[in-house]
Amino acid sequence: MSLLNIINKLKPIILVNILCLFSLDSALADSLDDIRNRLKEDVKHEQYSAAYGILMAFETEPDIDSSTYYIEDADDTVLDVYKIPLQTQLYSAGGMDVYGRIGFNYATMKANDIMDKGISGNSIRAKWTTYSTTLGVVSEIKIIEHYSLIMALDSGIGRLENTAQYKGTFSKALKPAIDGILFDWSTNTALISGVLGAKYNTYLSENELEIRAHISHSYVTTFSETKDFSGFSANTNTFSLASDFTHSWHTRLMSYPLSGIAHVGYTSFLGSDRDVLGFKQFVELGYSMKLDISQKTKILQSLNMGAKLIVGDNNMDGWGLIIGYRF
């Protein structure tokens, strides 16, 4: 069940309490407090923990990314994810390379109408925003020719916020009861993520094939929440499989060799609550241009940029930019 579907289940509770508020002309402030207290008992953000956890874990996956996902029939919910992990080599010997990395992550999920057009002229637009910074260590160990084992550990702090816009008389009447409880809240987060994966790499004449697979586990917990936000802790798991096929264009740009890279990827959330964002798996198909700069610098071997299409279950689709580098 998606986050928005969970919120939809709370609508009858919210509406009944608001009707009670309007029916009590006396002791209005006390009645509002009673309604808010009842809502705080019904709205436990632990029931949304899987959604919030996946949202934050999704943005801290160890890949450069700038992607947009259209969820639930394209125009209802939009998820934007931006990730920039930067890494540098710390150690290399005996078939093992160790890298340190820092990640800058940002994501938003926008629901255009929580009211679902249920009351004419009324709507509630909600937006969840999360951003974080992580530090981590990555170890790549060569097992046999072409095959490597990858292990990584990242930790960091972040921020998760919700804002809402109310349109219409009835929607605006809801705000005093649900403000800070269901919408318009914020919290700090601490997170830790572990990755276990494998990589296959081989050269076919002038072409290169690389296949990567990994499982990541992330733990997210909140602290310093706003007054009426109940807080949460969440564990999430993700499986990813990606392949890159690089082929030479047999041409140069300002003396730099040019190549093309065909990208194919698959990502799946794992666990019983894997569909809380409205989709549970998706495929990415993309193509990028690679610029070999290894002759000019010892730090980077290449840079590449391109675009990709995204197709998932439950009518989810999207697109993204591909930005990559190789040491």
Secondary structure, 3 states (H helix, E strand, C coil): CCHHHHHHHHHHHHHHHHHHHHHCCCCHHHHHHHHHHHHHHHCCHHHHHHHHHHHHHHHCCCCCEEEEEEECCCCCEEEEEEEEEEEEEEEEECCEEEEEEEEEEEEEEEECCCCCCCCCCCEEEEEEEEEEEEEEEEEEEEEECCEEEEEEEEEEEEEEEEEEEEECHHHHHHHHHHECCCECEEEEEEEEEEEEEEEEEEEECCEEEEEEEEEEEEEEEEECCCCCCCCCEEEEEEEEEEEEEEEEEEEEECCEEEEEEEEEEEEEEECCCCCCCCCCEEEEEEEEEEEECCCCCCCCCEEEEEEEEEEECCCCEEEEEEEEEEC
